[in-house]
Amino acid sequence: MIFFIAIISMVALQEPHVKNFLIEASNAGPIEYKFIKPVNCKSGKYKNTYVISQNERVILKQVSKDGNVGPICVK
């Protein structure tokens, strides 16, 4: 099982959206997420954030430093 997770992780890191998201996330410090109502949105850079969507839907949103969950996919 661990072997398959390692293979999937290596393949996922080849995806530019995943790689860019991890770079942006590592600069922000500790990260907390909340589940949100699903929103249609494509993966990519949006304003000051980076979005990774599954089947063009977002269900998790990062919580801001002040504890709020802001708008999703704002260009």
Phi, psi and omega in degrees: 000315180298324178301315181293322177296319179296317179296314180297320179297318180294321178293319180297325180291343176284339178287124184298327180294319179293315180298314179295322178298315181296324177295313179296318183293326182291339179276347188267351183086205182299142185239135176233139181237154174230147174286140179233168173297133183306136181234135176286125183194142178269153177295146177146184181278131177228119179045249181255014182233174177229134184247133169242119181244149176256120183055038180058035176226138179250130179236349177239138180230137178289138178278134179291168180298331179274002176093000180268156173252110185278190181293156183252137173059048178268123180275000000 
